[in-house]
């Protein structure tokens, strides 16, 4: 074979190898990028859980010492004592849903009726009626002194891969796939002076 023929054959072989590499990259890149995006989605979910835990702990501490006893509503408590923290500022206040439960005689934090540690789901739909009340009525209440309370928060965040992985993001709220995380803090409120409900304040639990 002449030098020209050998050069032509070499260039053809090189072009074929490039085509094969491009095809292999196209085949492998789809699952690779899905894996990378999936890791980012899981990391975002873990971030939401940690930030919600920290923000709720800070807010619960204010209720525990009676500093939040003048809160007039769930939104007031969230804006002033949950979102107004280092962790809370990284989240969207309107995505918080808070419920305060006063423990009765014979109940403790391990009572299943008090806390089963699971999201309130109806099928795959997030049911926040126990948090937001019926017809949007708040179920928030202020802590009386010297009582046991369980403060629960659900944070509802967006998803990014719900269209690609619908089998994984199967929790929905208002018809949209969401990341929903639950955080709960049990507190024994201190013996702070009891002001009663106070003008404009939410009722005591």
KAVENDA-V757639 format. One line per field, one symbol per residue. phi: phi as a letter, one per 20 degrees, with the letter a starting at -180 (. if undefined). psi: psi as a letter, one per 20 degrees, with the letter a starting at -180 (. if undefined). A space follows every 50 residues. Layout:
BEGIN
phi=???
psi=???
END
This chain:
BEGIN
phi=.ffffffffffffffffffffffffffefffffffffffffffffffgff ffgfffgfffffffenfdfegeagfffffecdfecgfffedegfeecdcd cefegnecfefgfebdmcffddmdefddffeemflmffdfbefffmcecd ddcddddfdcdffecffeedecblndfbeccdcccecdffefgeemfmfn effff
psi=prhgghgghghghghhghggggggghghhghghhgghgghgghgghgggg hgggghgghhhhhhjjhjijpirghggghhighlrghhiirogiiqpqpp ppprpiqaiiphhgojjqqnpndjppokhigirqkjpqjqqqprqlrpqo pqppporrrhjhhhmhhgmjpqpkjqpropqpppppqoqrmqpojagqpi qqqq.
END
